[in-house]
Amino acid sequence: MALAGQGDPRWIVQDLGKQGKNVGNWHWTERDISVWAMERLRSLLQEDPIGELRLADDTVQVQVTGSPSVHGDCALYNRKGKLRSVYDLKVQADWEARSLATNAVCGKGTIEAELFDTDPDVTITPTGTWEHSAQLVSFLTLDGKSWLHRVLERFQAEALQLGTGDTGSTVAGQSQAAEAVKNANKDHAGNTAATSGVQQPERSTQSTWTSLHMEERFRAPPSVVFRALTAVEELQRITQAPATSDTTSSNGTFSLYAGQVHGSYTKLQEPELIEQRWRMADWVPRDHYSRVQMRLKAVSDDETLLVLQQDQIPEEYLERTQVGWRERIFAQLRLMYNLGSAYV
């Protein structure tokens, strides 16, 4: 026992202050970032055009005009050391189609979306009477969704960045959210400079490239899977977005999601081998392509093992690339063709 008046340091509880609370962010915490979310999403919706569409002898560009309306809630929550975002936002924006040749307006309308998961509900409505209204609505129904996916990916990434510093605190007022908007706008200013001719350092070098290996099983023969991954009409069905695929010539090109993923075929051996030069549109350096190899092996008469090996992926895009293959290509392929759901 300790002498009278002397405490045993082993039994003295020290006050560690903030450092001793919720160590490792293990317990549930929540942070309201609704103000930042509405302002940042409003800004992102105005940054990039929705897409371009060929009409008769002209090409038109469709983009958001004015200031979009964004309402709803967004929060960051932490549980067992993992940070996630949850949001329920309603968006309404005006769109306009203009000729790239004459700058004449070819169509107008509104786009409404309910954003609460990775598959937003989108409604396209034309305003007024325009010659190509039906084509524009059809185009926006597909490309508008792909465009929103890209906006949401960037929005979610930036939202999570807000929580990497102090995920355990709750925003008590609007000042911290306003500061987050300010910082996000600074980041955007840097990105704008990169696209306006100011030379920026390239982030991806050989030392930061990585590889991806995946194995998937499909309840179908290799010939069916091969066609689904190379035929343009099948790729459009899987992605629910504009796609191209030229398998008739050597080094034929392909593109998915209106060019967000594109490249060329380097080797095709039906039905067992697909090799590609493959990249996402926003990869840096701009001329860098990864190497994709997909081998299709018949496990039985009605089952195929697909082995995917992708090398030279910029390290910061590895997770996004893996999720894209698994959720947007392979899972959709199973859904569209009822090819089973077994994973290796």
C-alpha positions in Angstrom: 0.0 0.0 0.0 1.1 3.6 -0.5 2.1 5.6 2.5 -0.4 8.1 3.9 -0.5 11.2 1.7 1.2 9.5 -1.2 -0.8 8.2 -4.2 0.2 5.2 -6.2 0.6 6.5 -9.8 -0.7 3.2 -11.1 -4.2 4.1 -9.6 -4.3 7.8 -10.5 -6.7 8.5 -13.4 -5.2 11.2 -15.6 -7.4 13.7 -17.5 -6.2 13.4 -21.1 -8.7 15.9 -22.2 -9.9 15.7 -25.8 -7.1 13.3 -26.7 -8.6 10.7 -24.4 -12.1 10.9 -25.7 -13.3 8.4 -28.3 -9.9 7.0 -29.0 -9.5 5.8 -32.6 -13.0 7.1 -33.4 -14.5 3.8 -32.3 -17.8 5.1 -31.0 -20.6 6.5 -33.1 -20.2 10.2 -33.9 -22.1 12.4 -36.3 -21.3 15.7 -38.0 -23.9 17.8 -39.8 -22.4 19.2 -43.0 -25.7 20.2 -44.7 -24.8 23.8 -45.3 -21.5 22.9 -47.0 -23.1 20.1 -48.9 -25.8 22.3 -50.5 -23.4 25.0 -51.5 -20.7 22.6 -52.8 -23.2 20.5 -54.8 -24.7 23.6 -56.3 -21.2 24.6 -57.4 -20.3 21.2 -58.8 -23.5 21.0 -60.9 -22.5 24.2 -62.7 -18.9 23.2 -63.4 -18.9 20.7 -66.3 -21.3 20.3 -69.2 -23.7 17.4 -69.1 -22.5 16.2 -72.5 -22.6 16.6 -76.3 -25.1 15.2 -78.7 -25.0 15.0 -82.5 -28.2 16.3 -84.1 -28.4 16.2 -87.9 -25.4 18.1 -89.2 -24.7 19.8 -85.9 -23.3 19.0 -82.5 -25.0 20.6 -79.5 -23.6 20.9 -75.9 -26.0 20.5 -73.0 -25.2 22.2 -69.7 -26.8 23.6 -66.6 -27.8 27.2 -66.6 -28.5 29.6 -63.8 -28.2 28.6 -60.1 -29.5 25.1 -59.3 -31.8 24.6 -56.3 -30.4 22.1 -53.7 -32.2 21.3 -50.5 -31.9 18.5 -47.9 -29.6 17.0 -45.3 -26.1 15.6 -45.3 -24.0 14.2 -42.5 -20.8 12.4 -41.8 -20.9 9.6 -39.4 -18.2 7.5 -37.8 -18.5 4.0 -36.4 -15.7 1.7 -35.4 -13.1 4.0 -37.0 -14.8 4.1 -40.4 -16.0 7.4 -41.8 -19.1 7.5 -44.1 -21.4 10.1 -45.6 -25.2 9.9 -45.7 -27.3 12.4 -47.6 -30.9 13.0 -48.7 -30.8 15.9 -51.2 -33.3 17.2 -53.8 -31.9 19.0 -56.9 -33.6 21.0 -59.5 -31.7 22.8 -62.3 -32.4 24.3 -65.7 -30.6 22.9 -68.7 -29.9 24.4 -72.1 -28.7 22.9 -75.4 -26.6 25.1 -77.7 -25.1 24.5 -81.1 -21.3 24.4 -81.0 -21.2 25.8 -84.5 -23.7 28.8 -84.2 -24.2 29.1 -80.5 -27.9 29.0 -81.1 -30.2 27.6 -78.5 -31.6 24.2 -79.6 -33.6 23.2 -76.5 -34.3 24.0 -72.8 -35.8 22.3 -69.9 -35.4 21.2 -66.3 -33.7 18.3 -64.6 -34.8 17.1 -61.2 -33.1 14.5 -59.1 -33.5 12.9 -55.7 -30.1 12.0 -54.3 -30.0 9.5 -51.5 -27.9 6.6 -52.8 -25.6 5.8 -55.7 -28.5 5.4 -58.2 -30.3 8.8 -58.3 -33.9 9.2 -59.6 -33.7 11.6 -62.5 -36.6 13.4 -64.2 -36.0 15.3 -67.5 -38.7 17.8 -68.6 -38.4 20.0 -71.8 -39.8 23.6 -71.7 -41.2 25.1 -74.8 -41.4 23.5 -78.3 -38.2 22.4 -79.9 -37.5 20.4 -83.0 -35.3 17.9 -81.2 -36.9 17.8 -77.7 -37.5 14.0 -77.8 -33.8 13.3 -78.7 -32.6 15.7 -76.0 -34.8 14.1 -73.3 -33.6 10.6 -74.4 -30.0 11.8 -74.3 -30.3 13.5 -70.9 -32.1 10.4 -69.4 -28.9 8.4 -70.0 -26.1 11.0 -70.0 -27.8 13.0 -67.3 -27.5 10.1 -65.0 -23.9 9.4 -65.9 -23.1 13.1 -65.3 -24.8 13.0 -61.9 -22.8 9.9 -61.0 -19.6 11.8 -61.7 -20.8 14.8 -59.7 -21.8 12.6 -56.8 -18.4 10.7 -56.8 -16.6 14.0 -56.5 -19.1 15.3 -54.0 -18.7 12.3 -51.7 -14.9 12.3 -52.0 -14.8 15.9 -50.9 -17.3 15.3 -48.1 -15.2 12.5 -46.6 -12.1 14.8 -46.8 -13.9 17.2 -44.4 -14.0 14.4 -41.8 -10.4 13.3 -42.0 -9.3 16.0 -39.6 -11.8 16.0 -36.7 -14.4 13.3 -37.2 -15.3 13.2 -33.6 -16.7 16.8 -33.3 -20.2 17.9 -34.2 -20.6 21.2 -36.0 -22.4 23.4 -33.6 -23.0 26.3 -35.9 -22.7 27.4 -39.5 -19.2 28.9 -39.2 -17.4 25.6 -39.6 -19.5 24.7 -42.6 -18.9 28.0 -44.2 -15.2 27.5 -43.7 -15.5 24.1 -45.4 -17.1 25.8 -48.4 -14.3 28.2 -48.6 -11.7 25.5 -48.5 -13.5 23.4 -51.1 -13.7 26.5 -53.4 -9.9 26.9 -53.0 -9.5 23.3 -54.1 -11.7 23.9 -57.1 -9.7 27.0 -58.0 -6.6 24.9 -58.2 -8.4 22.4 -60.4 -9.6 25.1 -62.7 -6.0 26.4 -63.1 -4.9 22.9 -64.1 -7.4 22.9 -67.0 -6.9 26.5 -68.1 -3.3 26.1 -69.4 -1.3 26.5 -66.2 1.1 23.7 -66.0 0.6 21.5 -63.0 2.8 18.7 -61.6 1.6 15.3 -62.7 0.6 13.2 -59.7 0.8 9.7 -61.2 4.3 8.4 -61.7 5.6 4.9 -62.1 6.3 4.7 -58.3 2.6 5.3 -57.5 1.1 2.8 -60.0 -0.5 -0.3 -58.7 -2.3 -3.5 -59.9 -5.8 -5.0 -59.5 -6.6 -8.7 -59.6 -10.2 -10.0 -59.6 -11.9 -13.4 -60.2 -15.6 -13.6 -61.0 -17.9 -16.6 -61.9 -20.8 -16.4 -64.3 -23.4 -19.0 -65.0 -23.0 -18.9 -68.7 -20.5 -20.2 -71.3 -17.4 -18.1 -72.2 -18.9 -17.1 -75.6 -21.8 -15.3 -73.9 -19.6 -13.4 -71.4 -17.1 -12.5 -74.2 -19.9 -11.0 -76.3 -21.4 -9.1 -73.4 -18.0 -7.4 -72.7 -17.2 -6.5 -76.3 -20.4 -6.0 -78.3 -21.5 -2.3 -78.4 -25.2 -3.1 -77.9 -24.4 -5.3 -74.9 -22.1 -2.8 -73.3 -24.8 -0.1 -73.7 -27.3 -2.4 -72.0 -25.0 -3.2 -69.1 -23.9 0.4 -68.5 -27.2 2.1 -69.4 -25.2 4.8 -71.0 -23.6 5.6 -74.4 -20.9 3.2 -75.4 -18.7 2.3 -78.5 -16.8 -0.8 -79.3 -14.9 -1.6 -82.5 -13.8 -5.3 -82.6 -13.5 -5.5 -86.4 -10.1 -3.9 -86.8 -6.7 -4.2 -85.1 -6.3 -1.7 -82.2 -10.1 -1.0 -82.4 -11.3 1.5 -79.8 -14.0 1.3 -77.1 -15.6 3.8 -74.8 -18.1 3.5 -71.9 -20.2 6.1 -70.1 -19.9 8.6 -73.0 -16.1 8.4 -72.9 -15.5 8.5 -69.1 -13.8 5.1 -69.6 -12.1 4.6 -73.0 -9.2 2.9 -74.7 -8.4 0.3 -77.4 -8.2 -3.5 -77.8 -4.7 -4.9 -78.0 -5.7 -8.5 -78.4 -9.0 -10.4 -78.8 -9.2 -14.2 -78.9 -12.9 -15.2 -78.8 -14.1 -16.5 -76.5 -11.2 -16.8 -74.1 -9.1 -13.6 -74.0 -9.7 -9.8 -74.0 -6.7 -7.4 -73.7 -7.1 -3.6 -73.6 -5.3 -0.3 -73.1 -7.7 1.2 -70.6 -8.1 4.5 -68.8 -10.5 6.9 -67.0 -10.9 10.3 -68.6 -9.7 12.2 -65.5 -6.5 10.2 -65.0 -3.2 12.1 -64.8 -1.0 11.9 -66.8 -3.5 12.5 -69.6 -1.7 10.0 -72.0 -1.4 7.2 -69.4 -3.2 3.9 -70.0 -3.4 0.9 -67.8 -3.2 -2.7 -69.2 -6.2 -4.9 -68.8 -6.3 -8.6 -69.4 -9.5 -10.7 -69.0 -9.2 -14.5 -69.4 -12.4 -16.5 -69.7 -12.2 -20.2 -68.8 -15.1 -22.7 -68.9 -15.4 -24.3 -65.5 -18.3 -26.4 -66.7 -20.8 -26.4 -69.6 -22.7 -23.5 -68.2 -20.2 -21.7 -65.9 -17.3 -19.4 -66.7 -14.4 -18.2 -64.5 -13.3 -14.7 -65.5 -9.8 -13.7 -64.3 -9.1 -10.0 -64.6 -5.6 -8.5 -64.2 -5.1 -4.8 -64.5 -1.7 -3.2 -64.2 -0.4 0.4 -64.2 -3.4 1.9 -62.4 -2.7 5.2 -60.7 -2.7 4.4 -57.0 -5.2 7.0 -56.0 -7.8 5.5 -58.4 -7.4 1.8 -57.4 -10.5 1.6 -55.2 -12.7 3.5 -57.7 -11.5 1.2 -60.5 -12.2 -1.9 -58.5 -15.7 -0.7 -57.5 -16.4 0.2 -61.1 -15.6 -3.3 -62.4 -17.4 -5.1 -59.6 -20.6 -3.0 -59.2 -21.0 -1.3 -62.6 -19.9 -4.0 -65.0 -19.9 -7.5 -63.4 -22.9 -7.0 -61.1 -24.9 -5.3 -63.9 -23.9 -8.1 -66.3 -25.3 -10.7 -63.9 -28.5 -8.6 -63.4 -29.1 -8.0 -67.1 -28.4 -11.5 -68.3 -29.4 -13.5 -65.1 -26.0 -15.1 -65.0 -26.0 -15.8 -61.3 -24.4 -14.1 -58.4 -21.7 -16.3 -57.1 -18.3 -14.7 -56.4 -15.0 -16.5 -56.2 
